[in-house]
Structures are given as C-alpha cells and as structure tokens.
C-alpha cells in the first residue's frame, strides 16, 4: 500500500511537468515578425448578403437549401519588415463550428505609404465585444525612429467601410 501511495504521489508531482512541451522552431505558431496584434470588434452577414445558389435538382425545401449567415471578428496586426518598418494587415475571421477561419486578409496601404515604426496597436476597449458591429482600434507609430509616437485610428463601420486617419486627441 505504501508503494502505491508513493507511486501516486510521484505521478502527481511529475505529471504536470510531463505535460509541458517546449515549442521547437519548426512548431512556431506565430512568426517573430508579428510584433503587435489585436482581435477586436465584430461583423455579421445578413441573409440579404448571401447569394443563394441552387444546383439543378436540389431540394426545393428552402430551409434546407438556405445558407446560414456568418459572423466573426476582426484581427489587426503589424509585421516587421527587414528595414524595421512595419506593414499593417486587417483580417476578417469567421467563427465556425470547426474553429476560426480567415475570410479575408488585406494590407492597409495607407500605413505602408508612411513606412511606419509601429509601437503599439490597441482596441477601443478591452472589456469585451461592443454593442455595435464594426471595429475601432488605434495604431501607434513613428515615421521617424527618433520622434514621438502618434496615434492613427482604424475604423470599420457597420457597413464594412474602412476609414484610416490620424487620431484627433
């Protein structure tokens, strides 16, 4: 009985250490060039946004043939370039039954033209999902590595229109 107790205690003590696994460079989940990222805001399709296509001979029951609207969130992130400036990308992520799925990914060229040194990206709020669809985030950047950072807002309204402008504080 004492041997069983000792083995159980040893398993409990070493068990969690055995579960931890070091990530090797080949298993990298996020490239080291991604320096700031935030997932914020949300979007959803209405049934009117979905083109309904029916194959010839498909079931005539509209409840079975009608696709379900998608919904998800936005991800805004910066990727450091070899010259230490950054490119900023916006992704639209769908929440699906099998997990998150990238719907679209676009480089925000308004930032690329500035050749920015990104110092931070922050969502409007860290308290959870907003009450209205869209995105509001602030990108802090420098156009000169020795200058002070300035804020630029990225706004996506409820219709999906993207606006990028220098923050007015």
N, C-alpha and C positions, 0 to 999 in steps of 0.2 A: 504494500500500500504506500509506503514511503517513497519507493522508486517511482510509482505512478504519479504521485504528488510532485516530486522533483522534476519529472519529465514535463508535466503540465505547466509548472512554473517556468521552466526553461523555454517552452514553446511560447508562452505569453510574453516573456521578456524579449525574446529574439524575433518573435513573429512580425511586429511592425517593421523592424529593420530589414527583414527579408522581403517585405512588400515594396519598400522604396527601391526605385531603379534609377540609376543615373542615365540621363539622356545623352546619347552619343551625337557627334556632329551629323551623322547620317540621319538621325531621328529628329532633327531640328523642326520644330513646329512653326516658329516664326523667324523669318530671316533677320539677321542682326542689322540689316539696313533699314528696317522699320523702326523709326525712333519714337514716334508718338502715334497713338490711336485712340479713338473713342467710338463707342457704339451708342447712338442716341436717336431720339425721335422715332416715329413710326409711319408706315404707309399701309394703305389697303386698297384693293381694287373694288370697284362696284361691279355689279353684274353687267352694267352697260359697257364697261371697259373690256369685257371679254368677248372676243369674236367666237361665235358658236359655229362650229363646222360639223356637219353630219355626213358620214360616209353613206354611199348608196346602200340601201338595205339595212341601215342601222335601225335600232329600236325606235319606235315612234313615241315612247314614253318620255316626255321632256324632263321629268325629274331624274331619270337615269342618265340621260344624254347631256344634261346641262353641267358645265364645269363649275366648280366652286371658286369663289373669289379668293385670291391670295392676299396675304398680309405679312408684314415683317418690319424690319428696322433698317436704319442706315448705319454705315461704318465710314468714318472719315479718318484717314491716316496719312502720315508723311513717310517718304522713303528717301534716305540719304543717298546722294549721288557721289561719285568719286571726288568731285571738286568741293565736297562738304555742303553744297546747297541741297535743297530738297525738292521733290515733286510731291504734290498732294493729290490723293485719289479719294473718290467717293464711291462706295459700293452700296447697292441695294440688296439686302439679304431677305430671302423669304423664309418664313418659319413653316417647315413641312413636317409631316408625320415621321419622316426618316431623319430629321435634323435640319440645321440651317443649310440654305442653298443660295449661292450667289446668282442673282437675277441680272445685275448689270454692274460694270466696273468702268469708271471713267476718270481720266486725268483732268484735273481742274487747271486748264491752261492759263487762266488769269493769274494764278500763283506762279506757274512755270516761267512766265514772262518776267516776273520780278527777280528770279534767281534767288529765292529766299533761303535764309538760315533759320529754320523753324526751331523755336524754343519751347513751344507747348501747344497743345490742342485741348480745349475744354468744352464740355457740353454746357448748355444753358443752365441745366440743373442736374445734380447727381441724386435727386430724390426719387427717381423712377420715371415711368413713362408719362409724357404730357397728356393733357386732355384733348388736344387737337392734333391731327396728323401733320407731319412735316418735320423739319429739323432746324435747330438753331444752335450753332457752335461758333466758338471763337478760336482762330488760329493766331498764335503769337509768333511774330517773325521779325527778322532783321534783314535789311537789304545790304547792310554794311556790317561785317562781323564785329566792329568796334562801336556800333551805335546801340541805342536803347531799343528794346523790342516794342513793336506796335501791334495792336490788335486788328484783325480783319474778321468780319463776320461772314459765315456761310449760312444762308437761309434757304430752306425749301418750303414753299407754301403748300397748302392743302391740295393744290392742283399739280404739284410736282415741278413747278417753276423754280429754278435755282438762281439766287442772287448772291453775288460776292462783292463786298465793299469794305472800305476802311471803316473801322469802328469809330463811332462818334460818341465819345465819353464826355 
